[in-house]
């Protein structure tokens, strides 16, 4: 079979087993995986012979887990690749936005360089899809968007991305709505929003304009929502009114959504049901300083939840390293997930829902025709990966190593 390559001695999770104490452990085994045109063609047990003459890559018993999705990020904001500087303290959100606006013109010329540094770091941690919000504002127009798109082009075939036109300094001001439309015509793929109450001071008008732009460009939506309590939950309910009116189901997300965790549980459940019915996802960065949306409640109601790292090393925070697995680990600690199955299942919030096994130990991934996308780590199971956060030894996309190294040899029958 021409163009077939083999990934040899890959450790995969195959089921549950009980240890001597009657506790569930993850059962693993070694396999050879045949890859053609970037997809998995077949999987052989390691005791079987590889029957084709082909290129062979030896994983040497490393565990393969699914690649990650970084679902809330700001590639245009980082200081990476520039000289170190800590953040300037501020008193409130509006003061932070004002300071950010002051430095936008200074940073704009290095947008591509800085974004590339951030992409490289995110990739090294195992994320191969990035959802990035990019400032569209009256201070620099589309300059950040241009730089981010150029940076992403350098990683074409390795990184996929959602590029969100993001009105960081407010949608309902100056000519921002027209700038947003210009961004959508020039490479942005999604429409963003920000605090319709706290920033735009007009919930209905802000959400209506957001949906108008989305409908005009047939684009999905992701709204930053920091507004808390009943103001925030009213905003989510009102957005879903617009979703229903426009038939925009399964096409939007609310990022942060702290407010859902700040209202009574009965209200949380009602919101969760409506979010599920309208296919509205929740994006969380698992922050230390804010309340969290009720992730397990949302998950139990069928709401898609994804994790992201947010911006890092920028005017907002000097901290962060682009590792979505760190966010998963932090959530496992917060939610007191300590057993094998609950640790293992937490990984889904970094992978876009992909896990190797069900909670009952039924095999799910990888299968024939799946893309040959893997992270290789030294771990007994994905539960250990969540708890211990091992180094990513190598990352494979469409059958090609794009980060790190694995042993490579020629196999001849």
VMD Tcl script that draws the C-alpha trace (Angstrom):
set ca {
  {0.00 0.00 0.00}
  {1.68 3.18 -1.17}
  {2.20 6.13 1.19}
  {1.32 4.01 4.22}
  {3.33 4.70 7.37}
  {3.28 2.89 10.67}
  {3.23 4.35 14.15}
  {4.75 1.52 16.17}
  {4.49 0.63 19.89}
  {1.86 3.20 20.80}
  {0.28 2.85 24.22}
  {-3.51 3.24 24.05}
  {-6.20 3.09 26.71}
  {-8.45 0.10 26.05}
  {-10.74 -0.34 29.07}
  {-11.27 -0.46 32.80}
  {-9.82 -3.04 35.17}
  {-10.07 -3.55 38.90}
  {-6.99 -3.52 41.09}
  {-6.53 -5.66 44.21}
  {-8.45 -3.10 46.26}
  {-11.43 -3.23 43.92}
  {-10.75 0.23 42.51}
  {-10.96 1.02 38.80}
  {-7.73 1.49 36.92}
  {-7.24 2.20 33.22}
  {-6.13 -0.80 31.18}
  {-3.66 -0.04 28.39}
  {-1.92 -2.01 25.66}
  {0.57 -1.45 22.85}
  {-0.46 -1.16 19.20}
  {0.87 -0.44 15.75}
  {-1.21 2.16 13.90}
  {-1.27 2.33 10.10}
  {-1.62 5.85 8.69}
  {-2.40 6.95 5.15}
  {-3.15 10.45 3.86}
  {-3.27 11.75 7.40}
  {-5.89 9.27 8.64}
  {-5.80 6.05 10.64}
  {-6.23 3.07 8.33}
  {-5.87 0.18 10.77}
  {-4.73 -0.76 14.25}
  {-2.75 -3.91 15.00}
  {-1.85 -5.39 18.36}
  {1.89 -5.03 18.99}
  {2.31 -8.81 18.75}
  {1.17 -8.73 15.10}
  {3.59 -8.18 12.24}
  {3.61 -5.06 10.14}
  {3.07 -6.48 6.68}
  {3.90 -3.48 4.48}
  {7.20 -1.95 3.51}
  {6.80 1.56 4.82}
  {8.17 4.35 6.94}
  {7.97 3.43 10.62}
  {7.88 5.81 13.59}
  {8.50 4.15 16.95}
  {6.54 5.66 19.85}
  {8.53 3.52 22.30}
  {5.54 2.85 24.54}
  {4.48 6.46 25.01}
  {0.80 7.03 25.73}
  {-1.19 8.68 22.94}
  {-4.00 11.05 23.92}
  {-6.16 13.35 21.73}
  {-4.84 16.78 20.77}
  {-6.26 19.80 22.59}
  {-8.37 22.78 21.58}
  {-7.51 26.17 23.08}
  {-10.99 27.69 23.00}
  {-10.49 31.15 24.50}
  {-7.41 33.12 23.61}
  {-6.10 36.53 22.49}
  {-3.19 36.06 20.09}
  {-2.94 39.79 19.45}
  {-2.43 40.92 23.05}
  {0.65 39.06 24.25}
  {4.04 40.64 24.99}
  {5.80 37.37 24.09}
  {8.97 37.96 22.01}
  {9.30 41.47 23.48}
  {11.33 42.53 26.51}
  {9.89 41.60 29.90}
  {7.53 43.96 31.64}
  {5.10 43.39 34.46}
  {1.54 44.72 34.40}
  {0.47 48.19 35.46}
  {-1.97 47.98 38.41}
  {-5.45 49.46 37.79}
  {-8.56 50.05 39.87}
  {-11.25 48.65 37.58}
  {-12.10 47.20 34.16}
  {-12.60 50.56 32.49}
  {-9.17 51.72 33.65}
  {-7.61 48.51 32.32}
  {-9.30 49.06 28.95}
  {-8.06 52.64 28.87}
  {-4.47 51.55 29.52}
  {-4.68 48.83 26.90}
  {-5.94 51.36 24.37}
  {-2.94 53.60 25.07}
  {-0.45 50.92 24.04}
  {-2.29 49.47 21.04}
  {-0.54 51.65 18.45}
  {2.86 50.87 19.98}
  {2.25 47.11 19.85}
  {0.47 46.87 16.48}
  {3.64 46.69 14.30}
  {4.75 43.51 16.11}
  {1.37 41.75 16.01}
  {2.53 38.93 13.70}
  {5.79 38.35 15.60}
  {4.06 38.25 18.99}
  {1.21 36.04 17.76}
  {3.68 33.56 16.27}
  {5.47 33.28 19.61}
  {2.18 32.60 21.33}
  {1.11 30.00 18.76}
  {4.44 28.19 19.15}
  {3.98 28.02 22.92}
  {0.37 26.85 22.66}
  {1.34 24.19 20.12}
  {4.14 22.93 22.36}
  {1.52 22.22 25.05}
  {-0.59 20.10 22.71}
  {-3.27 22.46 21.35}
  {-3.70 22.28 17.59}
  {-6.84 24.41 17.36}
  {-6.99 27.98 18.67}
  {-10.05 30.16 19.08}
  {-8.64 33.66 19.20}
  {-10.41 36.93 19.81}
  {-8.74 39.85 17.99}
  {-9.25 43.49 18.92}
  {-11.22 45.48 16.36}
  {-11.39 49.04 17.59}
  {-11.10 52.70 16.55}
  {-7.50 52.97 17.80}
  {-5.79 50.63 15.33}
  {-8.55 49.44 13.03}
  {-7.65 46.04 11.55}
  {-3.91 46.07 12.24}
  {-4.08 43.33 14.90}
  {-6.28 41.20 12.67}
  {-3.80 41.50 9.82}
  {-0.90 40.42 12.03}
  {-2.77 37.46 13.55}
  {-3.91 36.20 10.14}
  {-0.33 36.40 8.84}
  {0.90 34.47 11.88}
  {-1.72 31.75 11.46}
  {-0.79 31.42 7.79}
  {2.73 30.45 8.90}
  {1.19 27.47 10.75}
  {-1.18 26.40 7.98}
  {-1.64 22.63 8.00}
  {-0.63 22.44 11.66}
  {-2.92 24.85 13.52}
  {-6.59 25.44 12.76}
  {-8.28 28.52 14.15}
  {-11.44 30.48 14.76}
  {-10.65 34.19 14.38}
  {-13.15 36.36 16.21}
  {-13.66 40.05 15.47}
  {-13.72 41.33 19.04}
  {-14.97 44.83 20.02}
  {-12.76 45.02 23.13}
  {-13.53 48.68 23.77}
  {-17.25 48.46 23.08}
  {-19.43 47.67 20.06}
  {-21.78 50.64 20.34}
  {-19.27 53.45 19.87}
  {-17.73 55.46 17.06}
  {-17.61 53.43 13.84}
  {-16.95 50.07 15.52}
  {-19.94 48.28 13.91}
  {-18.61 49.19 10.48}
  {-15.08 48.19 11.50}
  {-16.49 44.85 12.63}
  {-18.08 44.38 9.23}
  {-14.82 45.30 7.56}
  {-13.03 42.71 9.72}
  {-15.51 40.04 8.63}
  {-14.80 40.91 5.01}
  {-11.05 40.70 5.64}
  {-10.48 37.34 7.27}
  {-12.29 37.18 10.63}
  {-14.45 34.06 10.80}
  {-16.64 34.78 13.85}
  {-18.37 37.74 15.48}
  {-17.51 38.68 19.06}
  {-19.18 40.72 21.75}
  {-18.33 42.13 25.19}
  {-20.47 42.83 28.25}
  {-23.60 44.33 26.71}
  {-24.49 45.83 30.10}
  {-21.13 46.67 31.66}
  {-19.39 48.05 28.56}
  {-22.06 48.88 25.98}
  {-24.63 49.98 28.59}
  {-27.46 48.67 26.42}
  {-28.08 44.94 26.55}
  {-30.74 44.65 23.85}
  {-29.13 47.07 21.43}
  {-25.68 45.47 21.78}
  {-26.98 41.92 21.32}
  {-29.20 42.96 18.41}
  {-26.24 44.57 16.60}
  {-24.11 41.49 17.26}
  {-26.74 39.23 15.70}
  {-27.22 41.63 12.79}
  {-23.52 41.37 11.90}
  {-23.53 37.59 12.38}
  {-26.54 37.16 10.10}
  {-25.08 39.49 7.47}
  {-21.93 37.36 7.25}
  {-23.48 33.97 8.11}
  {-21.02 33.73 11.00}
  {-20.95 32.09 14.43}
  {-20.76 34.21 17.58}
  {-18.73 34.19 20.83}
  {-19.59 36.79 23.46}
  {-17.37 37.72 26.43}
  {-19.67 38.02 29.42}
  {-18.17 39.21 32.70}
  {-21.39 40.90 33.89}
  {-22.45 39.05 37.00}
  {-25.54 37.78 38.76}
  {-28.98 38.52 37.39}
  {-27.68 41.13 34.95}
  {-25.51 38.46 33.34}
  {-28.19 35.78 33.31}
  {-30.69 38.25 31.83}
  {-28.14 38.93 29.09}
  {-27.82 35.19 28.34}
  {-31.60 34.76 28.24}
  {-31.96 37.77 25.96}
  {-29.24 36.43 23.65}
  {-31.13 33.16 23.38}
  {-34.25 35.12 22.41}
  {-32.28 36.47 19.44}
  {-30.88 33.01 18.70}
  {-34.38 31.61 18.51}
  {-35.69 34.48 16.38}
  {-32.80 34.15 13.92}
  {-32.68 30.32 13.99}
  {-29.03 30.60 15.07}
  {-29.02 27.37 17.08}
  {-25.65 25.61 17.51}
  {-23.81 28.70 16.32}
  {-22.87 30.67 19.43}
  {-20.97 30.59 22.70}
  {-20.77 32.60 25.90}
  {-17.27 33.01 27.30}
  {-16.62 33.29 31.04}
  {-20.33 33.29 32.05}
  {-19.51 33.70 35.75}
  {-23.09 34.81 36.29}
  {-24.52 31.30 35.88}
  {-22.69 30.24 39.03}
  {-23.96 33.29 40.94}
  {-27.70 32.60 40.86}
  {-29.84 29.97 42.65}
  {-29.54 26.39 41.40}
  {-33.09 26.30 40.05}
  {-32.22 29.25 37.84}
  {-28.97 27.57 36.80}
  {-30.90 24.48 35.70}
  {-33.41 26.49 33.71}
  {-30.59 28.34 31.95}
  {-28.76 25.08 31.27}
  {-31.85 23.58 29.63}
  {-32.26 26.60 27.41}
  {-28.55 26.68 26.54}
  {-28.74 23.02 25.49}
  {-31.90 23.55 23.44}
  {-30.23 26.39 21.54}
  {-26.81 24.78 21.23}
  {-25.08 27.65 23.05}
  {-21.66 26.58 24.37}
  {-19.83 27.86 27.45}
  {-16.13 28.72 27.30}
  {-14.32 28.88 30.65}
  {-10.77 29.83 31.53}
  {-11.06 28.42 35.10}
  {-9.88 31.66 36.72}
  {-8.69 31.94 40.30}
  {-10.32 35.29 41.01}
  {-13.91 34.81 39.84}
  {-16.81 32.47 40.47}
  {-17.08 29.66 37.93}
  {-20.06 28.66 35.84}
  {-21.44 25.37 37.23}
  {-19.52 23.18 34.81}
  {-20.75 19.81 36.01}
  {-24.37 20.97 36.12}
  {-24.05 22.34 32.58}
  {-22.39 19.14 31.43}
  {-25.12 17.00 33.00}
  {-27.72 19.01 31.07}
  {-25.92 18.44 27.77}
  {-24.35 21.88 27.38}
  {-21.02 21.88 25.55}
  {-18.27 23.26 27.79}
  {-14.74 24.03 26.61}
  {-11.64 25.35 28.38}
  {-9.15 27.97 27.26}
  {-6.18 29.84 28.67}
  {-7.32 33.38 27.81}
  {-4.60 35.91 27.04}
  {-1.30 35.55 28.86}
  {1.72 37.71 29.44}
  {0.02 40.90 28.32}
  {-1.35 44.14 29.77}
  {-3.94 42.12 31.71}
  {-1.71 39.51 33.37}
  {1.96 38.48 33.42}
  {0.99 34.87 34.14}
  {0.12 31.90 31.94}
  {1.81 29.44 29.60}
  {-0.81 28.37 27.06}
  {-1.34 24.93 28.58}
  {-5.01 23.89 28.45}
  {-4.07 20.75 30.39}
  {-3.16 23.02 33.29}
  {-6.72 24.37 33.21}
  {-8.06 20.81 33.28}
  {-5.80 19.96 36.22}
  {-6.91 23.09 38.08}
  {-10.57 22.23 37.56}
  {-9.96 18.67 38.73}
  {-8.49 20.11 41.93}
  {-11.34 22.59 42.42}
  {-13.98 19.91 41.86}
  {-12.07 17.33 43.94}
  {-11.75 14.78 41.18}
  {-9.23 12.29 42.54}
  {-10.25 8.83 41.29}
  {-9.17 7.31 37.97}
  {-12.44 7.67 36.06}
  {-13.31 11.21 37.14}
  {-9.77 12.41 36.40}
  {-9.79 10.70 33.04}
  {-13.15 12.14 32.03}
  {-12.07 15.71 32.83}
  {-9.79 15.66 29.79}
  {-12.80 16.09 27.49}
  {-12.96 19.80 28.30}
  {-9.56 20.25 26.64}
  {-10.10 17.97 23.64}
  {-13.44 19.21 22.34}
  {-15.19 16.24 23.92}
  {-12.93 13.45 22.61}
  {-11.91 10.79 25.14}
  {-10.31 7.39 24.68}
  {-12.87 5.62 26.86}
  {-16.34 6.08 28.28}
  {-16.66 6.18 32.06}
  {-17.65 2.51 31.88}
  {-14.44 1.71 30.03}
  {-15.89 1.26 26.55}
  {-13.40 2.01 23.76}
  {-13.96 5.24 21.80}
  {-10.69 6.57 20.36}
  {-8.74 6.29 18.13}
  {-10.58 4.42 15.38}
  {-10.16 3.85 11.66}
  {-10.77 6.99 9.57}
  {-10.00 9.28 12.52}
  {-7.37 11.89 11.77}
  {-3.93 10.76 12.89}
  {-3.67 13.52 15.51}
  {-1.94 12.59 18.76}
  {-0.12 13.97 21.77}
  {2.54 11.59 23.09}
  {3.30 11.59 26.80}
  {5.00 9.39 29.37}
  {2.06 8.37 31.54}
  {0.14 5.32 32.67}
  {-3.19 6.83 31.62}
  {-4.94 10.07 30.77}
  {-5.94 10.23 34.44}
  {-2.26 10.52 35.33}
  {-1.87 13.11 32.57}
  {-4.54 15.29 34.20}
  {-3.15 14.86 37.71}
  {0.57 15.14 36.92}
  {0.64 17.19 33.68}
  {3.64 15.45 32.04}
  {5.75 16.97 29.27}
  {4.39 16.68 25.77}
  {7.13 14.54 24.16}
  {5.78 14.88 20.63}
  {2.69 16.06 18.76}
  {1.45 14.51 15.52}
  {-0.98 16.18 13.11}
  {-2.34 14.32 10.10}
  {0.37 11.69 10.53}
  {3.26 14.17 10.71}
  {5.30 15.11 13.77}
  {4.91 18.88 14.22}
  {6.50 19.22 17.66}
  {9.09 17.14 19.53}
  {10.55 13.89 18.26}
  {9.86 10.16 18.07}
  {12.26 7.50 16.81}
  {12.08 7.08 13.05}
  {13.31 4.06 11.08}
  {12.75 2.30 7.78}
  {10.91 -1.01 8.00}
  {11.45 -3.68 5.35}
  {9.53 -6.94 5.17}
}
mol new
graphics top color blue
foreach p $ca { graphics top sphere $p radius 0.5 }
foreach p [lrange $ca 0 end-1] q [lrange $ca 1 end] { graphics top cylinder $p $q radius 0.2 }
display resetview
